Amino acid sequence: MLKALWTYRHFIRAAILGDLRGRFARSALGGAWFVIHPLALAMIFAFVLSEVMAAKLPGVAGKAAYPIYLLAGTAAWNLFSEILSRSVTVFIDNASTMKKISFPRLCLPVIVWGGALINHALLLLAVGIVFMAFGQFPHWTWIFLPLGAAIISMLAFGVGVLAGVFNVFARDVGQVMAVALGLWFWVTPIVYPLDALPPGARDIVIANPMTPMVQFYQDILLRHQSPDLVSLIYPTLFGAALMSAAMLIFRRASPEMVDAL
Amino acid sequence: MSQPRVVLEVADLSKSYPTFSSNMARFARWVGVPVSPISVFEAVRGISFALQEGEAVALIGQNGAGKSTFLKLVTGTVRPTAGVIAVHGRINAILELGVGFNPEFTGRQNVAMAGGLMGLPPELIVAVTPEIEAFTELGRFFDQPLRLYSSGMQARLAFGLATAVRPDILIVDEALAVGDAYFQHKSFDRIRQMKAMGTALLFVSHNMGDVRALCDRAILLDKGQVLKDGPPDLVADFYNAMIAAKDKERQQITQQRLDHGWIQTTSGTHEATTASLQLVDAVKGTNVEIALTGQSLRLVVAAKATQAMSSLVLGVMIRDRSGHVVWGSNTWHTDQVVTGVCAGEMIRFTLDFPCAFGSGSYSLTTSLSGDDTHLTTNYEWRDNALIFEVINSGIYFVGSSALDARFSICRV
């Protein structure tokens, strides 16, 4: 399966770029939108939350603390949710291609994944720009971010492909995943700090494999701490298990997928 | 040339589509729980055949006979339930033109993208792009977004890409000719060239003219099985006879190859049959086997009604050696329908016509039916019931129609 992907690497690369280019075709600013979007998001968080709402985050000084906290969590979450939500529908969206052309089907979620990673990198770039606007230079601990992105990718890819395969046969899966993703956002400490939760709710949030990932981003972007690598063991194992399950089911279901599309 | 190489071998190929009581049952099977489906639809059952290089094979059959499923199995988009497919060489399929195209990209960009999807390495795509640009004749449109293309232009681009690199096996599903008449010729020529260079061709067509013109062999599929595999004229006539009536149980189809190479196919429900069939000279009344261009001919058909029927129509069709229809009509179109036919009655039809044909071998096909088409009631259909040769006794010309054409020349 991986060998087939390797022979199609040029196509995958071209498709990722084509996908990005296609998204902003016929717009005057074109590629600039890739930076403008995340930059705008970062700006909104920075100005609205720090100036208008003057939100404070317990334990961290500075009025930029809460917007940065939000941005860090959102960056991690957006990567996760983009890979997941697009993987769920990727086989259905490409039904006619799958039916008419013989190519490794795993290319499709890999293209989604590649596109999401590029978006993620651009968002981080925008965050870096906003940081500099606040007079801070990105800390050296940023070099750990690719590790976080890799683990988030595993989690999202695993859940996404698994749901994507089932979604081909039962379209309800896609709807359920959309709702589940909305709920999942709120059991991840993105807009609130984990300490603010009552103990019962906190246990649920701690069981969420995305929680250490979001905290990993917050540690690096906000607290300039070396991330807690031990906390990554749980999401890594979780992600690896999901990936294995997804690959197993994908292999078994792959011959039947075209029949059901 | 040495022994032709076999490029595709298919052995006992089957594809069935199971239906499960619920999706849960289907999912359970993937993780190893043995669940049996509640019903199974068999689209393709036990097909075996081999394809040699340079050979062109047409798949014919009614809708739902399993033709497209079979092509998808060979292409690899659908996986077989049982059986073996051995492909020796590069396979290229045109199941639908324009799959994988993005309307926002230019023709050039789409060639790169869709070519990658077909598995072509990027260097090769770069190498063949100028050739595609020239072949499709899109001009400046080649570097404009696809959404500005007409549907014919899109089809041209898709066809140009699909045939840019000569494969060992080309699979085409009802898209042999695309675009306008000019481009249709061009695409046909390209397919012929590839065939001449050794590409094996496997295609689905409902156009019996294409089948006769292009292929060496035809395979008739019915209910997922091979019903007939043989020379195109034989299989095409058998197919024509097969679709002739809805009440297939009463239909009988017989085929025999006559000593001069033509195949006679007879089908029908036999309410009326041809008792005798004669081609005679209209003036002398003598039997004609070899006619001269310009001779007055008369076809005499004696039909016998075995049952009473409300109406009877005789149809006559003349075809040349390659199976192209030269002329055909019936007594329904000429307002000469015989009505109220009694059982046992004999009816004699005569048809006078000039031998306005070029030299060559021609066949006469007759039909006895209830109305203008043999598809609803088919009493009897006789393909190639009578064969005659034509010799040109006058001025030399090529072609099958002896036009009353004259040159006039004046030197000015």
Boltz contact constraints between the chains, C-beta under 6 A:
constraints:
  - contact:
      token1: [A, 10]
      token2: [B, 116]
      max_distance: 6.0
  - contact:
      token1: [A, 10]
      token2: [B, 122]
      max_distance: 6.0
  - contact:
      token1: [A, 11]
      token2: [B, 116]
      max_distance: 6.0
  - contact:
      token1: [A, 11]
      token2: [B, 117]
      max_distance: 6.0
  - contact:
      token1: [A, 14]
      token2: [B, 113]
      max_distance: 6.0
  - contact:
      token1: [A, 14]
      token2: [B, 116]
      max_distance: 6.0
  - contact:
      token1: [A, 18]
      token2: [B, 113]
      max_distance: 6.0
  - contact:
      token1: [A, 22]
      token2: [B, 102]
      max_distance: 6.0
  - contact:
      token1: [A, 22]
      token2: [B, 104]
      max_distance: 6.0
  - contact:
      token1: [A, 25]
      token2: [B, 104]
      max_distance: 6.0
  - contact:
      token1: [A, 96]
      token2: [B, 99]
      max_distance: 6.0
  - contact:
      token1: [A, 97]
      token2: [B, 99]
      max_distance: 6.0
  - contact:
      token1: [A, 97]
      token2: [B, 100]
      max_distance: 6.0
  - contact:
      token1: [A, 99]
      token2: [B, 77]
      max_distance: 6.0
  - contact:
      token1: [A, 100]
      token2: [B, 95]
      max_distance: 6.0
  - contact:
      token1: [A, 100]
      token2: [B, 96]
      max_distance: 6.0
  - contact:
      token1: [A, 100]
      token2: [B, 99]
      max_distance: 6.0
  - contact:
      token1: [A, 101]
      token2: [B, 99]
      max_distance: 6.0
  - contact:
      token1: [A, 101]
      token2: [B, 117]
      max_distance: 6.0
  - contact:
      token1: [A, 102]
      token2: [B, 75]
      max_distance: 6.0
  - contact:
      token1: [A, 102]
      token2: [B, 76]
      max_distance: 6.0
  - contact:
      token1: [A, 102]
      token2: [B, 77]
      max_distance: 6.0
  - contact:
      token1: [A, 103]
      token2: [B, 117]
      max_distance: 6.0
  - contact:
      token1: [A, 169]
      token2: [B, 23]
      max_distance: 6.0
  - contact:
      token1: [A, 170]
      token2: [B, 23]
      max_distance: 6.0
  - contact:
      token1: [A, 249]
      token2: [B, 30]
      max_distance: 6.0
  - contact:
      token1: [A, 252]
      token2: [B, 30]
      max_distance: 6.0
  - contact:
      token1: [A, 253]
      token2: [B, 30]
      max_distance: 6.0
  - contact:
      token1: [A, 255]
      token2: [B, 79]
      max_distance: 6.0
  - contact:
      token1: [A, 258]
      token2: [B, 77]
      max_distance: 6.0
  - contact:
      token1: [A, 258]
      token2: [B, 78]
      max_distance: 6.0
  - contact:
      token1: [A, 259]
      token2: [B, 17]
      max_distance: 6.0
